[in-house]
Amino acid sequence: MFVRVSADVVPRALRGVALVDDNHVPRYWAAVWLVVAGSQWAMSTQSMRLRYVENLYEHADQAFKANALDDALSELDDARLADILESWFVSLRNLNRPGFCGGSNS
């Protein structure tokens, strides 16, 4: 789930956006990616890009198991990561497919 940390009690350096799981624990690899690649991005850019990553995490949680994406990345399990990504790409493709149940054009 996408969260914005902006409370006055939180130090300025720790304020920003993050992805957390259902227990409000930060998604590890999303946090690492944001620190390494996105630390200089504007908060609006971080938010926009994290929304896409959030969609991938949610898909992996629903289609496989909780924390499946972080597990596959942490364990360097390229076969499981390929399965997660392939099923996510198929689900994205089917979103806009005419006649597909749940698609925007049905």
BAMAR-849770 format. One record per residue (C-alpha): residue in three letters; x, y, z. Coordinates in steps of 0.2 Angstrom, whole numbers, plus 5000, padded with zeros to 4 digits. Each point is the difference from the previous one (the first is absolute). Last residue first. Layout:
N
ALAXYZ ...
END
This chain:
106
SER491949774890 ASN501250144995 SER500850045018 GLY500449815002 GLY499249915015 CYS499449854989 PHE501050014984 GLY498950054985 PRO501150134994 ARG501849985007 ASN500550155011 LEU500349925016 ASN500649844991 ARG501750074996 LEU500250055018 SER499649835006 VAL501149924988 PHE501550115005 TRP499649965018 SER500049814996 GLU501750014991 LEU500850115014 ILE499549885014 ASP500549844990 ALA501750094995 LEU500350045018 ARG499649825005 ALA501349944987 ASP501350135004 ASP500049955019 LEU501350135006 GLU499549955018 SER499750195004 LEU499150044983 ALA498949845001 ASP499650045019 ASP499650184996 LEU498949964986 ALA499149865010 ASN499750115015 ALA498349925003 LYS499649864988 PHE499949964982 ALA498650094990 GLN499450125013 ASP501750055008 ALA500850004983 HIS498650114993 GLU500150125015 TYR501950024998 LEU499950034981 ASN498650145003 GLU501150085014 VAL501450014987 TYR498950104989 ARG499450115014 LEU501950025006 ARG500450094983 MET498650135002 SER500450035019 GLN501950014997 THR499650134985 SER498950105011 MET501250005015 ALA501350074988 TRP501449884995 GLN501850025008 SER499849845011 GLY499249904986 ALA501349874994 VAL500949945016 VAL498850065014 LEU498449964989 TRP500749834995 VAL500449955018 ALA498350055006 ALA499149914986 TRP501249855003 TYR499549995019 ARG498150034999 PRO499850105016 VAL499149915014 HIS498250075002 ASN499349835005 ASP499149994983 ASP501650044991 VAL500850174998 LEU500550114985 ALA500850175004 VAL499950184998 GLY500950155008 ARG500650055017 LEU501549925007 ALA501250144998 ARG498750135007 PRO500049905017 VAL498349935004 VAL499050095013 ASP499450134988 ALA499149864991 SER500349984981 VAL500249824996 ARG499049964984 VAL499449824998 PHE499749884986 MET499449835004 
END
